[in-house]
């Protein structure tokens, strides 16, 4: 994918000296040189349509999927990469800690990765900042009773599909869902980024599975 995140990832890879073997896009920039797309010198890597992708052993060490936030969509090309021995990184927020809310899909992907001796990782600020940075910051704490996080981000750079999914910029009456959710410690979770962060963080800290309670709804700015 070559949206905002995909292009940022490509520039970062080049800055760290990583060789990019191929680039694929669902709709945008197909047929263009990847270097030109990201504002760099031509790389000799032509952006191909996703439909042309076929995972083959040895084609790359890592495949980065910047195309979807839906965890079950990884059952396609991402799972094929893992089975071919190619490690997978995904920006899908729902791939952070799927064991408690989509255990069947998680198990299928886990088995595919083990068959290929590869890994599948959901990464991003949820993984790096909200789970591991927060968890590491507690390492000097002997009596942990509460963790509170405030996260801020500039979402204006994201595409329309991402902002609509997050409900940003929508009128209150158009907001797709407003609900309070509770789940027992041993229950299958509803799809929730914050719920997965909580589960992953508790696992990282060795606290076991917590009861989950959260509210999903719009925050409406008042006119000034």
C-alpha positions in Angstrom: 0.0 0.0 0.0 1.3 3.5 -0.8 -0.9 5.8 1.2 0.6 8.1 3.8 1.9 5.3 6.0 3.2 3.2 3.1 5.1 6.1 1.7 6.5 7.1 5.1 7.6 3.5 5.6 9.3 3.4 2.2 11.3 6.5 2.9 12.3 5.2 6.3 13.5 1.9 4.9 15.7 3.7 2.3 17.1 6.0 5.0 18.2 2.9 7.0 19.8 1.3 3.9 17.2 -1.4 3.4 16.8 -2.7 -0.2 13.2 -2.5 -1.4 12.5 -5.5 -3.7 9.0 -4.6 -4.8 6.0 -2.3 -4.2 2.3 -3.0 -4.7 -0.8 -0.8 -4.5 -4.5 -1.4 -4.8 -5.2 1.7 -6.9 -2.8 4.6 -6.6 0.6 5.0 -8.4 0.5 1.7 -10.3 3.1 1.8 -13.1 5.1 4.6 -11.5 8.6 4.3 -10.1 8.5 4.0 -6.3 11.3 6.6 -5.8 9.3 9.2 -7.7 6.2 8.4 -5.7 7.9 9.1 -2.4 9.8 12.2 -3.6 13.2 10.5 -4.0 15.4 9.6 -7.0 14.1 6.8 -9.2 14.8 3.4 -7.7 14.0 1.2 -10.7 11.2 -0.4 -8.7 7.9 -0.1 -10.5 4.7 -0.1 -8.4 2.6 -3.1 -9.4 -1.1 -3.8 -8.8 -1.9 -5.9 -5.7 -3.6 -8.4 -7.9 -0.2 -9.2 -9.5 1.4 -10.1 -6.2 2.4 -13.7 -5.6 4.4 -14.8 -2.6 7.4 -16.9 -3.5 10.2 -18.2 -1.1 13.3 -15.9 -1.2 11.6 -12.9 -2.8 12.2 -10.8 0.3 13.0 -11.1 4.0 10.1 -9.0 5.1 6.8 -8.0 3.6 5.2 -4.8 5.0 1.4 -4.6 4.6 0.1 -1.0 4.8 -3.2 -1.7 3.2 -5.8 -2.5 5.8 -6.8 -2.3 9.5 -9.0 -5.5 9.2 -7.2 -8.4 10.8 -9.0 -11.1 8.8 -7.8 -9.6 5.6 -4.3 -10.9 6.5 -5.6 -14.3 5.6 -4.8 -13.5 2.0 -1.5 -12.3 0.7 0.0 -11.9 4.2 -0.7 -15.5 5.2 0.8 -16.6 1.8 4.0 -14.6 2.6 4.3 -16.3 6.0 3.9 -19.7 4.5 6.6 -18.9 2.0 9.0 -18.0 4.8 8.6 -14.2 4.5 8.2 -12.3 7.7 5.1 -10.0 7.8 4.7 -6.6 9.3 1.2 -5.1 9.3 -0.2 -1.7 10.2 -3.5 -3.4 11.0 -4.3 -2.1 14.5 -6.4 -5.2 15.1 -3.4 -7.4 14.6 -1.7 -6.1 17.7 -3.1 -8.8 20.1 -5.8 -10.8 18.3 -5.9 -13.8 20.6 -8.7 -12.5 22.7 -11.1 -11.1 20.1 -10.5 -13.2 16.9 -8.9 -16.4 18.2 -9.8 -18.5 15.2 -8.2 -16.1 12.7 -5.2 -15.7 15.0 -4.7 -19.4 15.2 -4.8 -19.9 11.4 -2.2 -17.1 10.9 -0.1 -18.5 13.7 0.0 -22.0 12.1 0.8 -20.6 8.7 3.7 -18.6 10.1 5.0 -21.7 11.9 4.8 -23.8 8.7 7.0 -21.2 7.0 9.2 -20.5 10.0 8.3 -16.9 9.7 6.6 -14.2 11.9 3.6 -12.0 11.7 3.6 -8.8 13.7 1.0 -6.0 14.0 3.1 -2.9 14.6 2.7 0.8 15.0 2.2 3.3 17.9 0.0 0.7 19.7 2.8 -1.8 19.8 5.8 0.5 20.2 4.4 3.2 22.4 1.2 2.1 24.2 2.4 -1.4 25.1 6.1 -1.8 25.1 7.2 1.8 26.0 4.6 1.9 28.7 5.4 -1.5 30.0 9.1 -0.8 30.1 8.5 2.4 32.0 6.9 0.3 34.8 10.1 -1.8 35.3 11.2 0.2 38.3 7.8 0.0 39.9 7.2 -2.5 42.7 3.6 -1.8 43.4 1.7 -1.1 40.2 -1.9 -0.2 40.7 -2.9 2.0 37.8 -1.7 2.9 34.3 -3.2 5.9 32.5 -2.3 7.0 29.0 -3.2 10.0 27.0 -2.4 9.7 23.3 -2.5 12.5 20.8 -1.9 12.3 17.0 -2.3 14.4 13.9 -4.8 12.5 11.9 -5.1 15.1 9.2 -2.4 13.3 7.1 -4.4 10.2 6.9 -6.6 9.3 3.9 -10.4 9.6 3.8 -10.9 5.9 4.4 -8.9 6.0 7.6 -10.6 9.2 9.0 -14.0 7.9 8.2 -13.3 4.6 10.0 -12.2 6.5 13.0 -15.3 8.7 12.9 -13.3 11.9 12.6 -14.9 14.9 11.1 -18.4 13.3 11.1 -21.6 14.9 12.4 -22.7 13.4 15.6 -25.9 12.0 14.1 -23.8 10.2 11.4 -21.4 8.5 13.9 -21.8 4.8 13.2 -21.9 3.4 16.7 -22.1 4.6 20.3 -21.9 1.9 23.0 -20.6 0.8 26.3 -18.9 -2.6 26.3 -17.9 -5.0 29.1 -16.3 -8.3 28.8 -15.3 -10.8 31.5 -11.7 -11.9 31.7 -12.4 -15.2 30.0 -14.7 -13.9 27.3 -14.1 -13.2 23.6 -13.5 -9.5 23.2 -15.2 -7.1 20.8 -13.0 -5.5 18.2 -11.3 -2.6 20.0 -7.9 -1.1 19.6 -7.8 0.0 23.2 -9.1 -3.3 24.4 -6.2 -5.1 22.6 -3.7 -2.6 24.0 -5.0 -3.4 27.5 -4.8 -7.2 26.9 -1.3 -6.9 25.4 0.0 -4.7 28.1 -1.3 -6.9 30.9 0.2 -10.0 29.2 3.5 -8.1 28.7 3.6 -7.3 32.4 2.5 -10.7 33.5 -0.8 -9.6 35.0 -3.1 -12.1 33.3 -6.2 -11.2 31.4 -8.2 -8.4 32.9 -11.9 -7.6 32.8 -12.6 -5.1 30.0 -14.9 -2.2 30.1 -14.9 0.8 27.8 -17.1 3.3 26.1 -17.1 4.1 22.4 -18.6 7.3 21.2 -18.0 10.7 19.6 -16.3 13.6 21.2 -17.9 16.7 19.7 -16.0 20.0 19.5 -18.0 23.0 20.7 -18.2 25.9 18.3 -16.2 29.0 19.4 
